[in-house]
Amino acid sequence: MSIISIMSMSKKGVVTIIELIMIILILFISFSVFFPPARYEHNWDNAYSALLGKDMMTALVATGDLESFFSDETSMYNFFNTLFPESNLIFWYRMYKVKDDISVACNCTNSQIAQLEDWVTDLRFNNRDITISFCQTSLENSNNCIRNSDEMLIYGYKDLQPYEQLLSDYVMEGNGIIEIVDFSSDPDLDVVQQKIFGISDGGVFNNEENIIIEPYSINDLIYQVHKNFYKIPLSLSTTQTETIGQCPVDAEKGIFKFRGNEYGFWVCQASEIYFDSTGTTNPDIGPYIPDQSFSLGGFDFKLSYIDSSSKIRINFLDSPKYRFENFISSLHREIIQSDGNNDRVFIKIDGFVDNMACGVILNNASDSRTAWVADFGGGGAGMVGDDHRHLMISLLVWASDKQTTSGYIPELEKGYTSSYITVKNIDMLEINQYEIGVGYPY
């Protein structure tokens, strides 16, 4: 055999081996594509995070610490850190409910703040005390008063055009705005007023009685304010001691003022109440004990609580519908809802038809709540009755930011929340939501 033949056969052998290797590679790739290997992925980290949140929520409910811990950031994070002192887990929590402490940024005078604080004192419903506090702001910049508040109150006329961006940003963050003002002329109602509160000028009108509107359904914007007005108990305090024939000991006397009239009431031994229904300064109806209803001035009320000899709590009853007197002043411009939507009107002139004077107009967009209110105290503090201050309480509770959030990180890679809902219906139906979040930073 020649050398050339041997070399030729050697080359053929090399080619055959290369072809074989290529075939094996092609088969291997084909099998991996068409028959991928079985792969098992566990989601233990995700399940563990979700389980931790549920366990922590269950523990808070079982120990009775749910509401107190969610209302106290220090207690909540001490709870987290006690359970997991050394961990790369991240915790946060949210709460959706009427806050125990409502902060109001008030564009008003010192005397107005003092008056407001007197109106909202001793607020309590569903067995919890609610504190409404006021800080003064001029709206000139977003100061701490505004940044730390749950809602804003603008008391009296102010040109809002320079503050459009500030007010728009404020409501977009979930806060509410209430404005109490009458307009003397059409130009006073600037475009920002119209946009924020959804109101427009309706000319002039003749004053009549002003009635609270009944919502058609729970979806109506006015429903929550309506519920607050009729369901939140109004606190009334006594101011002096008097002797009355109906009580074996000296009774404590107070005044219940509404529709421009004053009705005396007497607390006897912190157990029963007598009222003066005629304005003669002498008790002529009673005794009443808690949960009993009574009538004064043509309207019905309920004695809800006798807290002590110096304090009682009553509720307005909605049959017949309550009517304010001279709430809307005919000396000023008629204000109407700009979109013609009657479902936004909470107080109006009796005999209401479209485009007639309103006393309270609500507005909302997304999570924001705003309300324009006629200046019911335009005649001075002496013109304000307990019905007016109870309306303000109802509006302030409605407009306040209901969400409390702590520790939330929007850019978190993975996170899971566990929710819990509580329902209270001692004075009024209140549905509260609590969330605990657990996640990893990466």
C-alpha positions in Angstrom: 0.0 0.0 0.0 1.4 3.3 -1.0 1.9 6.2 1.3 -0.6 8.3 -0.6 -3.3 5.7 0.0 -2.6 5.6 3.7 -2.8 9.4 3.9 -6.2 9.3 2.1 -7.7 6.8 4.4 -6.5 8.7 7.4 -8.2 11.9 6.2 -11.4 10.0 5.6 -11.3 8.7 9.2 -10.9 12.2 10.5 -13.9 13.4 8.5 -16.0 10.6 9.8 -15.2 11.4 13.4 -16.0 15.1 12.9 -19.3 14.2 11.3 -20.1 11.9 14.2 -19.4 14.6 16.8 -21.6 17.0 14.9 -24.5 14.5 14.8 -24.2 13.9 18.5 -24.3 17.6 19.2 -27.3 18.1 16.9 -29.1 15.3 18.7 -28.2 16.7 22.1 -29.5 20.1 21.2 -32.6 18.7 19.7 -33.4 16.7 22.8 -32.8 19.6 25.1 -35.2 21.7 23.0 -38.0 19.3 22.4 -37.6 17.4 25.7 -36.5 19.9 28.3 -35.4 18.5 31.7 -37.9 18.6 34.5 -37.4 21.6 36.8 -38.8 22.3 40.2 -39.1 25.8 41.6 -40.4 26.4 45.1 -41.9 29.7 46.3 -41.1 29.1 49.9 -39.8 32.7 50.4 -43.0 34.1 49.0 -45.2 31.7 51.0 -43.1 32.5 54.2 -43.6 36.2 53.8 -47.4 35.9 53.3 -47.6 33.5 56.2 -45.7 35.8 58.5 -48.1 38.7 57.8 -51.1 36.5 58.5 -49.5 35.2 61.7 -48.7 38.6 63.0 -52.2 39.9 62.2 -53.7 36.9 64.0 -51.5 37.5 67.0 -52.6 41.2 67.2 -56.2 40.3 67.0 -55.9 37.5 69.6 -54.1 39.7 72.1 -56.5 42.6 71.6 -53.7 44.9 70.5 -54.8 45.4 66.9 -56.2 49.0 67.2 -53.7 50.3 69.8 -50.6 49.0 67.9 -51.8 50.3 64.5 -52.4 53.7 66.1 -48.9 53.8 67.7 -46.0 53.4 65.3 -43.5 52.8 68.2 -45.5 49.9 69.6 -46.0 48.4 66.1 -42.3 48.4 65.2 -41.3 47.1 68.7 -43.7 44.2 68.0 -42.0 43.6 64.6 -38.5 43.8 66.1 -39.3 41.6 69.1 -40.4 38.8 66.7 -37.6 39.2 64.2 -34.6 41.0 65.9 -32.1 39.9 63.2 -33.7 39.6 59.8 -33.5 41.1 56.3 -37.3 41.2 56.2 -39.0 44.6 55.7 -42.3 45.3 57.4 -44.8 48.0 56.9 -48.5 48.6 57.7 -51.5 50.5 56.6 -54.8 51.4 58.3 -58.0 52.8 56.7 -60.3 54.3 59.3 -61.3 57.6 60.9 -58.1 58.5 62.8 -58.2 59.0 66.6 -56.3 62.2 66.1 -57.3 64.4 63.2 -55.1 67.3 62.3 -56.6 70.3 60.5 -54.4 72.9 58.7 -56.6 76.1 59.2 -56.3 79.2 57.2 -58.0 81.3 59.9 -57.5 83.7 62.8 -56.6 82.7 66.3 -60.1 83.6 67.5 -61.6 81.3 64.8 -59.3 78.5 65.9 -60.4 78.9 69.5 -64.0 78.8 68.4 -63.5 75.7 66.3 -61.7 73.9 69.1 -64.7 74.7 71.3 -67.1 73.3 68.7 -65.4 69.9 68.3 -64.5 69.2 71.9 -65.6 65.9 73.5 -66.1 64.1 70.2 -66.7 60.4 70.8 -68.4 57.6 68.8 -68.3 53.8 68.7 -66.6 53.8 72.1 -63.5 55.8 71.1 -62.5 59.4 71.6 -61.7 61.4 68.5 -59.5 64.5 68.9 -59.6 67.2 66.2 -56.8 69.7 66.5 -56.0 72.8 64.5 -52.8 74.5 63.4 -52.7 77.9 61.7 -51.4 78.3 58.1 -51.5 81.2 55.6 -51.2 78.9 52.5 -48.1 80.9 51.5 -46.1 77.7 51.3 -46.3 74.0 52.2 -45.2 74.2 55.8 -45.2 71.5 58.4 -48.7 72.5 59.4 -50.0 71.6 55.9 -47.7 68.6 55.4 -48.6 66.9 58.6 -52.4 67.6 58.4 -55.2 65.3 57.4 -57.4 68.0 55.9 -57.5 71.8 55.4 -60.0 74.4 56.5 -60.2 77.8 54.8 -62.4 80.0 57.0 -63.4 83.3 55.3 -62.7 84.7 51.8 -59.3 84.2 50.3 -58.2 84.5 46.6 -57.1 80.9 45.9 -55.6 81.5 42.4 -52.0 81.8 43.7 -52.3 78.5 45.5 -53.9 76.3 42.8 -50.9 74.0 42.6 -50.6 73.6 46.4 -54.3 72.9 46.8 -54.4 70.4 43.8 -51.4 68.5 45.2 -52.9 68.5 48.6 -56.2 66.8 47.6 -54.3 64.4 45.3 -52.5 63.1 48.4 -55.9 62.0 49.8 -56.5 65.0 52.0 -59.7 67.0 52.2 -60.5 70.7 52.0 -63.4 72.6 53.6 -64.1 76.2 52.8 -66.5 78.3 54.8 -67.2 81.6 53.0 -69.9 83.8 51.5 -69.2 85.7 48.3 -70.2 89.3 48.0 -69.8 89.6 44.3 -69.4 87.3 41.3 -65.7 88.1 40.7 -64.8 86.8 44.2 -65.6 83.3 43.0 -62.4 82.6 41.1 -61.6 79.7 38.8 -59.7 77.8 41.5 -62.7 78.0 43.8 -64.9 76.7 41.0 -62.4 73.9 40.1 -61.6 72.7 43.7 -65.1 72.8 45.1 -67.2 72.4 41.9 -69.3 75.5 42.5 -70.5 78.5 40.4 -72.4 81.8 40.9 -76.1 81.6 40.7 -77.0 85.3 41.3 -79.2 86.5 44.1 -82.1 84.9 45.9 -84.7 85.3 48.7 -83.9 83.3 51.9 -86.0 80.5 53.1 -85.5 77.5 55.4 -82.6 75.3 54.6 -83.1 71.5 54.6 -80.7 68.6 54.7 -81.0 66.4 51.7 -81.7 62.7 52.0 -79.3 60.5 50.0 -80.8 58.0 47.6 -78.2 55.3 48.2 -75.0 54.7 50.0 -73.2 55.5 46.7 -74.3 59.1 46.9 -71.5 61.5 47.8 -73.6 63.1 50.6 -74.3 59.7 52.2 -71.3 59.7 54.6 -71.9 63.3 55.8 -75.6 62.5 56.2 -74.7 59.4 58.3 -72.3 61.4 60.4 -74.8 64.1 61.2 -77.5 61.7 62.3 -75.4 58.9 63.9 -72.5 60.7 65.7 -73.7 61.7 69.2 -73.4 65.4 70.0 -71.9 66.3 73.3 -73.7 68.9 75.5 -72.2 70.2 78.7 -73.8 71.7 81.8 -72.6 75.1 83.1 -74.4 75.7 86.4 -76.2 74.1 89.3 -80.0 74.7 89.9 -82.7 73.4 92.2 -85.7 71.9 90.4 -88.8 70.3 91.9 -88.3 67.1 89.8 -84.9 66.2 91.3 -84.3 65.4 95.0 -80.9 67.0 94.9 -79.5 70.0 93.0 -79.4 69.4 89.3 -76.8 70.4 86.7 -78.2 72.8 84.0 -77.0 73.2 80.4 -78.3 74.8 77.2 -79.1 73.1 73.9 -79.2 75.8 71.2 -80.5 75.3 67.6 -82.4 77.3 65.0 -81.8 80.5 67.1 -83.6 79.1 70.2 -82.2 78.0 73.5 -83.6 75.0 75.4 -82.5 74.3 78.9 -81.8 70.8 80.2 -81.1 69.5 83.7 -79.2 66.4 84.7 -80.5 64.8 87.8 -78.2 62.5 89.8 -76.4 61.6 86.5 -79.2 59.2 85.7 -82.1 61.2 84.1 -82.7 64.4 82.1 -85.4 67.0 82.0 -85.9 69.6 79.3 -87.5 73.0 78.9 -89.5 72.7 75.7 -91.1 76.2 75.8 -88.3 78.5 76.5 -89.6 79.5 79.9 -86.4 78.3 81.7 -88.4 75.7 83.6 -88.2 72.0 83.0 -91.6 70.8 81.6 -90.8 67.4 79.9 -89.0 64.4 81.3 -87.5 62.4 82.9 -85.6 60.8 80.0 -83.0 58.0 80.3 -80.5 56.9 77.6 -82.0 55.5 74.4 -85.3 57.5 74.9 -86.3 60.0 72.3 -87.7 63.5 72.9 -89.1 66.4 70.9 -88.0 70.1 71.0 -88.9 72.9 68.6 -90.8 70.5 66.2 -87.8 68.1 65.8 -87.0 64.8 67.3 -83.8 63.8 69.2 -82.5 60.8 71.2 -80.8 60.9 74.5 -77.9 58.6 73.7 -75.6 58.8 76.8 -75.4 60.4 80.2 -71.7 60.6 80.7 -71.9 62.3 84.0 -73.7 65.1 85.9 -72.0 67.6 83.6 -72.2 66.0 80.2 -74.8 64.3 78.0 -74.8 63.1 74.4 -77.8 63.3 72.1 -78.5 62.4 68.5 -80.5 64.2 65.8 -83.2 62.0 64.4 -84.0 62.1 60.7 -87.8 62.0 60.9 -88.8 64.7 60.3 -85.8 65.8 58.3 -83.8 68.5 60.2 -84.0 72.1 58.8 -81.5 74.8 59.5 -82.8 78.3 59.8 -81.0 81.2 58.0 -78.1 78.9 57.2 -77.8 80.6 53.7 -77.6 84.4 53.8 -79.6 86.3 51.2 -77.2 89.2 51.7 -74.6 87.3 49.6 -74.4 85.6 46.2 -76.3 82.4 45.5 -73.9 79.5 45.1 -74.9 76.4 43.1 -73.1 73.2 42.0 -71.3 73.9 38.7 -72.2 70.6 37.1 -75.9 70.6 38.1 -75.5 67.3 40.0 -78.0 67.4 42.8 -76.4 64.4 44.5 -73.5 66.7 45.6 -75.8 69.1 47.5 -76.1 68.4 51.3 -78.0 71.5 52.4 -80.3 73.6 50.1 -83.2 76.0 50.2 -86.4 74.2 50.9 -88.5 73.6 47.8 -85.3 72.9 45.9 -85.2 72.9 42.2 -82.2 72.9 39.9 -79.9 75.9 40.1 -81.2 77.3 43.4 -79.1 78.4 46.4 -77.2 75.7 48.3 -75.6 75.8 51.8 -73.2 72.9 51.6 -71.9 71.5 48.3 -69.5 68.5 48.3 -67.0 67.5 45.6 -64.7 64.6 45.2 -62.1 63.2 42.7 -60.3 59.9 43.3 -59.5 59.9 47.1 -60.0 63.6 47.7 -63.0 65.2 49.4 -63.8 68.9 49.3 -66.8 70.9 50.6 -67.9 74.5 50.2 -70.0 75.7 53.2 -72.0 78.9 53.5 -70.7 81.1 56.3 -73.5 80.1 58.8 -71.7 82.2 61.5 -71.6 85.3 59.5 -73.5 87.2 62.2 -70.9 86.4 64.8 -70.2 83.5 67.2 -73.5 84.2 69.0 -75.3 83.1 65.8 -73.8 79.6 65.9 -75.9 76.9 67.4 -75.2 73.3 68.4 -76.7 72.2 65.1 -74.1 74.3 63.2 -71.2 72.9 65.2 -72.5 69.3 64.8 -72.6 69.9 61.0 -69.0 71.0 61.2 -68.0 67.9 63.1 -69.8 65.8 60.5 -67.9 67.5 57.7 -64.5 67.4 59.4 -64.8 63.7 60.1 -65.9 63.1 56.4 -63.2 65.2 54.8 -60.2 63.9 56.8 -57.6 61.6 55.3 -58.5 58.0 56.5 -55.2 56.3 55.6 -52.3 55.8 57.9 -49.2 54.3 56.3 -45.8 53.6 57.9 -42.7 52.0 56.4 -44.0 51.3 52.9 -41.3 51.1 50.2 -42.8 51.5 46.7 -39.6 50.1 45.0 -39.6 46.9 47.1 -38.7 43.8 45.0 -41.1 41.4 46.6 -43.8 42.0 49.2 -47.1 40.6 50.4 -49.9 42.1 52.5 -52.3 40.5 54.9 -55.6 42.3 55.6 -58.1 42.3 58.4 -61.4 44.1 58.6 -63.3 45.1 61.7 -66.9 46.3 61.8 -68.3 48.5 64.6 -71.9 49.6 64.9 -72.4 51.0 68.4 -73.3 54.5 67.3 -72.9 54.1 63.5 -71.7 51.5 61.1 -67.9 51.8 60.7 -65.8 49.4 58.6 -62.1 49.6 59.3 -59.3 47.9 57.3 -55.8 46.9 58.6 -52.9 45.7 56.5 -49.5 44.3 57.4 -46.9 43.9 54.7 -43.8 41.7 54.7 -41.2 41.7 51.9 -37.6 41.5 50.9 -35.3 44.3 49.8 -33.9 42.3 46.9 
